[in-house]
Amino acid sequence: MLISGKCHCGNISFALNWEPEPSEIPARACTCSFCIKHGGVWTSCPTGSLKVSVKEPSHVSKYSFGTKTAHFHICSKCGIAPVVTSCIDGRLYAVVSVNAFEGVDPSLLRRASATTFDGESEEVRLARRKRNWIANVEYDEKRA
């Protein structure tokens, strides 16, 4: 299943190829203070692939906090963060915001609260991301 998504103005967009075809899509509400304040609800398909496209790189901010191992890609034009990435052992991993999906039947989403990751060591956190996040990620920034 090909899932398209984007920020509000379309500067940051993504195409998530979900393999195999999902009967439901897990949608995890994150409990970190950033996601709570922004209503972050994320999903990933470790067996899928993701292509992120950015039209105007100068209008993208990357925000990191805490362990600084995850980067929220925030469009500075519209304020939306449709993608989070983490570079682990030289490889880019990602999750995407279900709130940025376009044309996906909401009944496919299985919403749940995420477990709190407070107190999790950096080593355990990165190992969890390697298991659960999208591992086949292409990030393309257009140059004007």
C-alpha positions, 0 to 999 in steps of 0.5 A, spaced: 500 500 500 502 506 498 501 512 503 502 519 501 503 524 506 505 532 507 505 538 511 500 543 510 503 547 505 506 541 501 513 543 502 515 536 506 512 530 503 513 523 503 511 516 500 510 510 504 510 503 501 507 499 506 509 492 505 505 487 506 499 490 505 496 492 512 490 490 515 491 496 520 496 501 521 498 502 528 498 509 530 502 511 537 501 517 540 508 519 543 508 521 550 514 526 550 513 533 552 514 535 544 509 530 541 504 532 547 504 539 545 504 538 538 499 532 538 504 527 535 501 520 533 506 516 529 507 510 525 512 506 522 513 499 517 519 496 518 519 492 512 516 498 508 520 503 504 519 511 505 521 517 500 521 524 503 521 530 498 523 537 500 521 542 495 524 548 499 530 545 504 531 553 507 524 552 510 525 546 514 528 546 521 530 540 524 529 540 532 532 535 537 532 535 544 533 530 550 538 525 547 539 528 540 538 522 537 531 523 533 530 529 529 523 532 527 523 535 520 518 541 521 516 546 516 517 553 518 512 555 513 506 551 516 509 549 522 507 541 521 512 536 523 510 530 518 517 526 519 522 524 524 529 521 523 534 518 527 541 516 524 543 509 527 550 506 525 550 510 519 543 508 516 537 513 516 531 510 520 524 514 520 517 514 523 511 518 519 505 522 522 499 519 521 496 526 522 499 528 515 496 522 511 492 523 505 487 519 503 487 513 508 481 511 510 481 513 518 478 506 520 485 503 518 488 506 524 489 503 530 490 508 535 494 507 542 498 511 547 505 509 546 509 507 552 513 512 556 520 512 554 523 516 560 529 513 563 530 509 557 538 508 555 540 511 549 543 504 547 536 501 548 532 507 545 537 506 538 536 498 538 528 499 539 528 504 533 532 499 529 527 494 530 521 498 529 522 504 525 522 504 517 529 502 515 529 503 508 529 511 507 530 516 502 531 523 503 531 528 497 532 535 498 530 539 491 535 545 490 532 551 487 
